[in-house]
């Protein structure tokens, strides 16, 4: 017996793994080889391509395509109509196939805002936040707040989503952070 929900208008190909409690809503397509964790939610018109790996607790809003080569860690949030790519130099006449795709990884808790674009071949650090409409063209540190075209770091965010103050404190949940080479680390909760 299936312990997840798939709306009758959606398609799930053979050889797909879907975790308990996951909900796949209207007009979605989950392609062969995809692995989806537990308690995920996929809004209307989401496409999950072949061999994509998605962690637990992931939320993908309407009109998002997660292409082969993209990997989403636990608790990643993909805003409405955000865009992933998997080929830096695509040509219709000269397709590269999966061997030519660049890997893109979103680590635990990363958020991508509505209509943002993630250019392939980059890693979005854990609990990083990409502003709506931003275009990410390089790796993003853990807990970084990125905005603009191309995206640049404009601050730091807490695991709870609040922007940190100048001393790297969260005024909402009271966590405190310390800078590292590749982002921040939470030192008090």
C-alpha positions in Angstrom: 0.0 0.0 0.0 1.3 3.5 -0.9 1.9 5.8 2.0 2.2 9.0 -0.1 -0.3 11.0 -2.2 -0.2 11.5 -6.0 -3.0 13.5 -7.6 -4.8 11.7 -10.4 -3.6 14.3 -13.0 0.1 13.5 -12.3 2.3 10.9 -13.8 4.9 8.8 -11.9 7.1 6.7 -14.1 8.4 3.2 -13.3 11.5 2.9 -11.0 10.7 5.8 -8.8 11.1 5.9 -5.0 8.7 8.2 -3.0 8.9 8.5 0.7 6.1 8.3 3.2 3.9 11.4 3.7 5.0 13.0 0.4 2.3 14.8 -1.6 2.5 15.3 -5.3 -0.3 17.7 -6.5 -1.8 18.5 -9.9 -0.1 18.0 -13.3 3.3 16.8 -12.0 5.6 14.4 -13.7 8.1 12.3 -11.7 10.5 10.6 -14.1 12.3 7.2 -13.9 15.1 6.8 -11.4 13.9 9.8 -9.3 14.3 9.4 -5.5 12.1 11.5 -3.3 12.3 11.5 0.5 9.6 11.6 3.2 7.2 14.4 3.9 7.9 16.4 0.7 5.4 18.6 -1.1 5.3 19.2 -4.8 3.0 22.0 -6.1 1.2 22.2 -9.4 3.1 21.6 -12.6 6.4 20.3 -11.1 8.7 18.1 -13.2 11.3 15.9 -11.5 13.7 14.5 -14.1 15.4 11.2 -14.4 17.7 10.2 -11.5 17.2 13.3 -9.4 17.7 12.9 -5.7 15.5 14.8 -3.3 15.8 14.7 0.5 13.2 14.7 3.3 10.9 17.6 4.0 11.5 19.4 0.7 8.9 21.9 -0.6 8.8 22.6 -4.3 6.3 25.3 -5.3 4.3 25.5 -8.6 6.0 25.5 -12.0 9.5 24.2 -11.1 11.5 21.7 -13.1 14.2 19.8 -11.3 16.5 18.6 -14.0 18.9 15.7 -14.0 22.1 16.6 -12.2 20.3 18.6 -9.5 20.3 17.2 -5.9 18.2 18.7 -3.1 19.1 18.1 0.5 16.7 17.8 3.4 14.3 20.8 4.0 15.2 22.6 0.8 12.5 25.2 -0.4 12.1 26.0 -4.1 9.9 29.0 -4.7 7.3 29.3 -7.4 8.7 29.3 -11.0 12.3 29.2 -9.9 14.7 27.7 -12.5 17.4 25.1 -12.5 19.7 24.5 -15.4 22.0 21.5 -16.1 24.0 22.5 -19.3 26.1 25.6 -19.5 26.2 25.6 -23.3 23.1 23.9 -24.6 22.4 23.4 -28.4 19.3 21.8 -29.8 21.3 20.2 -32.6 24.1 18.9 -30.4 22.6 17.5 -27.2 25.2 16.3 -24.6 23.0 13.9 -22.6 23.4 13.2 -19.0 27.2 12.7 -19.2 27.5 16.4 -20.1 25.3 17.8 -17.3 26.8 19.9 -14.6 26.0 18.9 -11.0 24.1 21.3 -8.8 23.7 20.7 -5.1 21.4 22.5 -2.7 22.4 21.6 0.9 20.1 21.2 3.9 17.6 24.0 4.4 18.6 26.1 1.5 15.8 28.4 0.1 15.5 29.6 -3.4 13.0 32.5 -4.0 10.3 32.8 -6.7 11.6 33.3 -10.2 15.3 32.9 -9.2 17.7 31.0 -11.5 20.4 28.7 -10.4 23.0 28.3 -13.1 24.3 24.7 -13.1 27.6 23.5 -11.6 27.3 25.3 -8.3 26.6 24.4 -4.6 24.2 26.3 -2.5 25.3 26.1 1.1 23.1 24.9 4.0 20.4 27.3 5.2 21.5 29.8 2.5 18.7 32.0 1.1 18.5 33.2 -2.5 16.2 36.2 -3.0 13.4 36.2 -5.5 14.5 36.9 -9.0 18.3 36.5 -8.3 20.6 34.7 -10.7 23.2 32.5 -9.0 26.4 32.1 -11.0 28.8 30.9 -8.3 28.9 28.8 -5.2 27.0 30.2 -2.2 28.3 29.9 1.4 26.3 28.3 4.2 23.8 30.8 5.7 24.5 33.5 3.0 21.8 35.8 1.8 22.1 36.4 -1.9 20.3 38.9 -4.2 20.6 40.5 -7.6 21.7 39.7 -11.1 24.3 38.2 -10.8 23.6 37.3 -7.2 25.9 38.8 -4.6 25.9 38.3 -0.9 24.1 41.0 1.0 24.1 39.5 4.4 23.6 36.4 6.5 20.5 34.5 7.5 19.6 32.3 10.5 18.4 28.8 10.2 14.9 30.1 11.1 15.1 32.5 8.1 15.6 35.8 9.8 18.4 38.2 8.7 21.2 38.2 11.2 22.4 41.5 12.8 25.9 42.9 12.5 27.1 40.7 15.4 25.7 37.5 13.7 22.8 37.2 16.2 19.3 36.3 15.4 16.8 38.6 17.2 14.0 36.1 16.6 15.2 32.7 17.8 18.3 34.0 19.7 20.9 31.8 17.8 24.4 33.2 17.5 26.8 32.4 14.7 30.5 32.6 14.0 32.2 33.1 10.6 34.1 30.3 8.9 35.9 30.1 5.6 32.9 28.7 3.8 30.1 30.5 5.6 28.8 30.5 9.2 28.5 28.0 12.0 25.8 28.2 14.7 27.6 28.3 18.1 24.6 28.8 20.4 20.9 27.8 20.2 
